């Protein structure tokens, strides 16, 4: 039996990720469920996208900078660029607001 005080964090690794301007990304959306009966769900209204610090290549599984979008990891990438653009689209500091998406 699960206690009502139990806290859950859910995450899924996407094996075939979407790519924008050569970079893998994730979208951070926060949701809080405060009640199951009746169901009460709260959603933060400003999600954002985080990008990898290197272009994605599925064949380079050991390169964490191509697979992980975490800023705490990307900051150690000496080869990583904080800006990438293609045409009118630009990724700055490995992040986008949802308006860019």
Phi, psi and omega per residue, in radians:
X1 nan 2.399 -3.132
X2 -1.630 2.241 3.106
X3 -1.245 2.636 3.093
X4 -1.216 -0.198 3.097
X5 -1.585 0.023 -3.136
X6 -1.233 2.395 3.119
X7 -1.930 2.316 -3.134
X8 -2.084 2.416 2.980
X9 -2.140 2.238 -3.089
X10 -2.058 2.366 -3.127
X11 -2.629 2.553 -3.132
X12 -2.355 2.277 3.025
X13 -1.412 2.255 -3.120
X14 -1.647 2.020 -3.054
X15 -1.238 -0.549 3.113
X16 -2.110 1.393 -3.009
X17 -1.275 2.720 2.966
X18 -1.305 2.590 -3.093
X19 -2.167 2.352 3.045
X20 -2.158 2.177 -3.127
X21 0.852 0.725 3.081
X22 1.431 -0.051 -3.067
X23 -1.951 2.456 3.006
X24 -1.305 2.603 3.135
X25 -2.515 2.857 2.948
X26 -2.289 2.790 3.105
X27 -1.975 2.207 3.131
X28 -1.675 2.012 3.119
X29 -2.264 2.205 -3.126
X30 -1.795 2.303 3.129
X31 -2.306 2.392 3.109
X32 -2.143 2.172 3.068
X33 -1.790 2.015 -3.098
X34 -1.735 -0.217 3.139
X35 -2.765 2.461 3.083
X36 -1.624 -0.608 3.122
X37 -2.398 1.822 -0.056
X38 -1.285 2.682 -3.129
X39 -1.178 2.158 3.065
X40 -2.230 2.051 -3.102
X41 -2.163 2.299 3.105
X42 -2.025 2.399 3.138
X43 -2.204 2.294 3.044
X44 -1.160 2.314 -2.985
X45 -1.507 0.007 -3.114
X46 -2.182 1.144 3.056
X47 -1.169 2.875 3.120
X48 -2.562 2.914 3.138
X49 -1.883 2.445 3.059
X50 -2.075 2.362 -3.092
X51 -1.922 2.737 3.019
X52 -1.210 2.766 -3.131
X53 -1.509 -0.151 3.049
X54 -2.298 2.718 3.105
X55 -1.048 2.499 -3.067
X56 -1.323 2.365 3.020
X57 -2.485 1.928 -3.085
X58 -1.086 -0.340 -3.128
X59 -1.446 -0.151 3.136
X60 -1.918 1.268 -3.046
X61 -1.178 -0.428 -3.088
X62 -1.490 -0.156 -3.140
X63 -1.504 1.716 -3.078
X64 -1.130 -0.409 -3.119
X65 -1.310 -0.216 3.064
X66 -1.664 -0.258 -3.027
X67 -2.010 -0.513 -3.060
X68 -1.819 2.339 -3.111
X69 -1.735 0.066 -3.069
X70 -1.207 2.155 -3.132
X71 -1.080 -0.512 3.124
X72 -1.173 -0.375 3.084
X73 -1.666 -0.768 -3.094
X74 -1.041 -0.539 -3.100
X75 -1.116 -0.307 3.119
X76 -1.598 0.011 -3.120
X77 -1.453 1.835 -3.125
X78 -1.242 -0.365 3.123
X79 -1.620 -0.180 -3.062
X80 -1.281 2.564 3.081
X81 -1.888 2.526 3.133
X82 -1.572 -0.070 3.123
X83 -2.437 2.380 3.051
X84 -2.539 2.389 -3.136
X85 -2.428 2.707 3.048
X86 -2.541 1.960 -3.075
X87 1.097 -2.268 -3.125
X88 -1.448 -0.128 -3.066
X89 -1.624 2.334 -3.108
X90 -2.394 2.346 3.019
X91 -1.865 2.069 -3.128
X92 -2.024 2.283 -3.133
X93 0.994 0.550 3.095
X94 0.998 0.488 -3.139
X95 -2.474 2.690 3.001
X96 -2.391 2.523 2.880
X97 -1.347 2.819 -3.115
X98 -1.106 -0.412 3.101
X99 -1.083 -0.624 3.098
X100 -1.170 -0.610 -3.121
X101 -1.175 nan nan
